[in-house]
Amino acid sequence: MAFESVRNLISGKPPVAPPLSNYKLPLTESEDAVSGAAYRLNRVGAGNFRLTLAQDTDKDAAAICLNDVDGAADDGSDAQVFARVAWITPGMVYKVPITDKDGTALTTLHTDVQIGATCNINDTGDGLDGETDTSSVDGPLSVIDIDEDEEVAWVVFNSCYLNTDRDLSA
């Protein structure tokens, strides 16, 4: 399991299966796409963007990958490999596994990982980092529900590519 869309807080509706003709975005060279993982857009030249894995405190996650794809070889060619994605939009709730920071099975859930906490994405881009102390983390995810026994959480993205993080304190 990775980021699994379960409902929308704005509409109150469950998600519908995305069509096969959903958005396709190019992958960064030598990077494979993993279904359910969060990706951000990485600029690779003037006007060119490629998907790259979102992790840690990346507040510009753009999309959840919908299929596994082998990335293009890093051979200098212009060959592009595309992955089907669903845009991360405000209000979308995702069910995610709680893991250690490195994406492995959770050893000990940090006591600050609780409802209302802001947390980081794990290093493999497919879950919530439950190992890191969240008391001083302004992470990209907010926990709205948690099941410690099953080691899963329901989260929303605080910011994303379509809803960027804004500092309004100035």
C-alpha positions as CSV (number, residue, x, y, z in Angstrom):
1,M,0.0,0.0,0.0
2,A,1.1,3.5,-0.7
3,F,-0.8,6.8,-1.1
4,E,-4.4,5.6,-1.7
5,S,-7.0,8.2,-2.4
6,V,-10.0,7.6,-0.2
7,R,-12.2,10.7,-0.2
8,N,-12.4,14.4,-0.8
9,L,-13.0,16.7,2.2
10,I,-14.4,19.5,0.0
11,S,-17.0,17.4,-1.9
12,G,-17.4,14.7,0.7
13,K,-17.4,12.1,-2.2
14,P,-15.2,9.1,-2.6
15,P,-12.8,9.1,-5.5
16,V,-13.6,7.5,-8.8
17,A,-11.1,5.4,-10.7
18,P,-9.1,7.6,-13.0
19,P,-9.5,6.9,-16.7
20,L,-6.7,5.3,-18.7
21,S,-6.4,8.5,-20.6
22,N,-5.5,10.3,-17.4
23,Y,-2.5,12.7,-17.3
24,K,0.9,11.3,-18.4
25,L,4.0,13.1,-17.3
26,P,7.7,12.3,-18.2
27,L,10.0,10.6,-15.7
28,T,13.4,11.9,-14.7
29,E,16.1,9.8,-16.4
30,S,17.1,6.6,-14.5
31,E,14.2,6.9,-12.1
32,D,11.5,4.3,-12.1
33,A,7.9,5.1,-11.3
34,V,6.1,3.2,-8.5
35,S,2.4,3.0,-8.3
36,G,1.0,4.9,-5.2
37,A,4.2,7.0,-4.6
38,A,4.2,10.8,-4.5
39,Y,6.2,12.7,-7.1
40,R,7.1,16.3,-7.6
41,L,8.0,18.1,-10.9
42,N,11.7,18.8,-11.3
43,R,12.9,21.4,-13.8
44,V,15.4,19.9,-16.2
45,G,16.1,22.8,-18.5
46,A,14.1,25.7,-20.0
47,G,10.5,24.7,-20.0
48,N,11.1,21.0,-19.4
49,F,9.8,19.3,-16.3
50,R,10.2,15.7,-15.2
51,L,8.7,13.6,-12.4
52,T,11.0,12.9,-9.5
53,L,10.2,11.2,-6.2
54,A,8.8,13.4,-3.4
55,Q,10.2,12.8,0.0
56,D,11.0,14.4,3.4
57,T,9.7,18.0,3.5
58,D,8.9,18.4,-0.2
59,K,6.0,20.8,-0.2
60,D,5.6,20.8,-3.9
61,A,4.5,17.2,-4.4
62,A,2.5,17.3,-7.6
63,A,1.0,13.8,-8.3
64,I,0.4,10.3,-7.2
65,C,1.7,7.7,-9.7
66,L,-0.9,5.3,-11.0
67,N,1.3,2.6,-12.5
68,D,4.7,1.1,-12.3
69,V,7.1,2.2,-15.1
70,D,10.7,1.5,-15.8
71,G,12.5,4.8,-16.2
72,A,14.6,5.8,-19.3
73,A,18.3,5.1,-19.4
74,D,20.6,8.0,-18.4
75,D,22.4,7.8,-21.8
76,G,22.0,11.4,-23.0
77,S,19.3,10.5,-25.5
78,D,16.1,12.5,-25.7
79,A,14.0,9.4,-25.1
80,Q,11.2,10.1,-22.6
81,V,9.3,7.6,-20.5
82,F,5.9,8.6,-19.2
83,A,3.9,7.6,-16.1
84,R,0.2,7.9,-15.6
85,V,-0.5,10.2,-12.6
86,A,-3.4,11.8,-10.6
87,W,-2.8,15.4,-9.6
88,I,-2.7,16.0,-5.8
89,T,-5.5,18.5,-5.2
90,P,-6.6,20.4,-2.0
91,G,-9.0,18.4,0.1
92,M,-8.0,14.9,-1.1
93,V,-7.6,12.4,1.8
94,Y,-5.0,9.6,1.4
95,K,-4.7,6.4,3.4
96,V,-0.9,5.7,3.8
97,P,1.3,3.3,5.6
98,I,3.3,4.6,8.6
99,T,6.9,3.6,8.2
100,D,10.4,4.5,9.4
101,K,12.0,7.5,7.7
102,D,13.8,5.2,5.2
103,G,10.5,3.5,4.2
104,T,11.1,0.2,6.0
105,A,8.6,-1.3,8.5
106,L,7.9,0.9,11.5
107,T,9.9,0.0,14.5
108,T,8.6,2.6,17.0
109,L,6.0,5.2,16.3
110,H,7.1,8.6,17.6
111,T,4.7,9.9,20.3
112,D,4.2,13.2,18.4
113,V,2.8,11.5,15.4
114,Q,-0.9,11.9,16.1
115,I,-4.1,13.5,14.8
116,G,-3.3,17.2,13.9
117,A,0.4,16.6,13.5
118,T,2.3,17.7,10.4
119,C,4.6,15.0,9.1
120,N,7.1,14.3,6.4
121,I,6.9,11.9,3.5
122,N,9.2,8.9,3.9
123,D,12.4,8.5,1.8
124,T,10.7,6.1,-0.6
125,G,7.8,8.5,-1.3
126,D,5.2,5.9,-0.5
127,G,4.2,6.6,3.1
128,L,4.3,8.8,6.2
129,D,7.5,9.1,8.2
130,G,6.4,7.9,11.6
131,E,9.9,7.8,13.1
132,T,10.7,11.6,13.1
133,D,9.7,13.9,15.9
134,T,7.0,16.1,14.5
135,S,6.9,18.7,17.2
136,S,9.1,21.1,15.1
137,V,8.3,19.7,11.7
138,D,6.3,21.8,9.2
139,G,5.9,18.8,6.9
140,P,3.8,18.5,3.8
141,L,1.3,16.1,5.4
142,S,-1.3,16.6,8.1
143,V,-2.6,13.6,10.0
144,I,-6.4,13.6,10.2
145,D,-6.8,10.1,11.5
146,I,-4.5,7.3,12.6
147,D,-4.7,3.6,13.3
148,E,-1.6,2.7,15.3
149,D,-2.4,-1.0,15.5
150,E,-2.6,-1.3,11.7
151,E,0.2,1.3,11.2
152,V,-1.8,3.4,8.8
153,A,-2.8,7.1,8.7
154,W,-5.2,9.2,6.8
155,V,-3.5,12.4,5.6
156,V,-4.0,15.5,3.5
157,F,-1.3,17.4,1.7
158,N,-0.8,20.9,3.4
159,S,0.5,22.2,0.1
160,C,1.2,20.8,-3.3
161,Y,2.2,21.9,-6.8
162,L,-1.3,23.1,-7.4
163,N,-1.6,24.8,-4.0
164,T,1.9,26.0,-3.0
165,D,3.1,26.7,0.5
166,R,2.6,30.4,1.3
167,D,4.3,32.3,4.1
168,L,1.7,35.0,5.1
169,S,3.6,36.1,8.2
170,A,5.3,39.1,6.5
